[in-house]
Amino acid sequence: MTLTLIDRARRTDHATDQAADQDVAPEAAPAQAPDPAPRRAAGREADGLAVASFVLGLVGLLAFNLLLGPTAIVMALLSLARRTRRPGRAYLGLALGVADLVVLAVLVTVNGTVAWNLGA
């Protein structure tokens, strides 16, 4: 898929270079628009990562915070790096992932265990 995008970019650059060599305006050269499908797919993937990060961070507050906290953090950072259209959810997932690790540290410090204990 990446190779296809590179080839299309080379073709467009090559067509522009040929137009410049022929003393023709670059606007006269036939423009080939890159296929927007890969961009949409990457956007959906980044949005999915942001939502998954939020959900995993939220669930991690109650159970499996040792596993779900770091996973939520990584997914949030990946979605932000891929320019998600839902940065709020990605930041919430990041914050909840960090909160998971804080809850884990507090539980280990206070109770000496990684489990909730609501009873006396």
Buried (B, 14 or more C-beta within 10 A) or exposed (E): EEEEEEEBEEEBEEBEEEBEEEEEEEEEBEEEEEEEEEEEEEBEBBBBBBBBBBBBBBBBBEEBBEEBBBBBBBBBBBBBEBEBEBBEBBBBBBBBBBBBBEBBEEBEEEEEEEEEEEEE
